[in-house]
Amino acid sequence: MIRLADVAHRYSGRELLAGVELEIAGGAFLFLTGPSGAGKTTLLKLCYGELQPSAGRVELFGQDMQRLSRDALADTRRRIGVIHQDCQFLDHLSIADNVALPFLAAGRPVPADDLRELLNWVGLEDRAEARPPTLSGGERQRAALARAVIMSPEVVLADEPTGNVDWEMSMRLLSLLLELNRMGTAVMIATHDLALIRAAKAQVSARVLRISERQLQTAGSDL
C-alpha cells in the first residue's frame, strides 16, 4: 500500500535519511524506533505525502506520489489516518466536531451514528461536547485516534501516540490500535518506548524497524 524505494530526504542542507527501503503492506503492524532527531517523524511524513523525497520514489497505493496532482494527493491521503505527536485541536469546537473534521474538510456530511459509535469505541462518549482544553492527556490521545480513523483508513501512522500518557493509558491506546489491526488496518507506530513494543509483540506479529545513521534497519530480536 505504501512503498518507499531508495528514498532520501534533506533538511536544512543536511541529509537526514538516505537509501530508505520500506513497504507497508495490508494488515501489517510495524514499529519505527530510533533516537530523537533520527528522522522518525520525517519518515512518517514521507509515508503520507506531507513531505516530498529529495531522491527516490514514494508510492501510495500503487501510485507515484510525485506524479499525483494536488487534488489526487489529497484524495489519496484520506486513505491514511495520522496521529500526530502534538495532537492539535480547534479549541472552540467540541470534541465531537474536532473528530468529525476530516469529513468537513472533504466536504462530506458527517455520519452521526458512526461518529457516536466511534466516540464510544475510544471511551469518549461522555465527553463529546467537551472542549479540548478540558481534556486530560489520555483523552486527547484517544480523540486524536478517533479523528485519525473516522474515515476508515487502510493505514494508520502514529507518531509517539503514548509519549505523554501513563502506562495504563498507553496500554489502552495500544489495545485500540491492535483491534484496528485485527480488522485489517495496517499500523505503523513511531516510538522510543521499548516496553510498549514488547507489550505489542506479545500479542501480534510486529515488525520493528530502526533508523540508525540515516538508514532504516530491521531491529534485532532482543527488544
Secondary structure, 3 states (H helix, E strand, C coil): CEEEEEEEEEECCEEEEEEEEEEECCCCEEEEECCCCCCHHHHHHHHCCCCCCCEEEEEECCEEHHHCCHHHHHHHHCCEEEECCCCCCCCCCCHHHHHCHHHHHCCCCCCHHHHHHHHHHCCCHHHCCCCHHHCCHHHHHHHHHHHHHCCCCCEEEEECCCCCCCHHHHHHHHHHHHHHHHCCCEEEEECCCHHHHHHHHCCCCCEEEEEECCEEEECCCCC
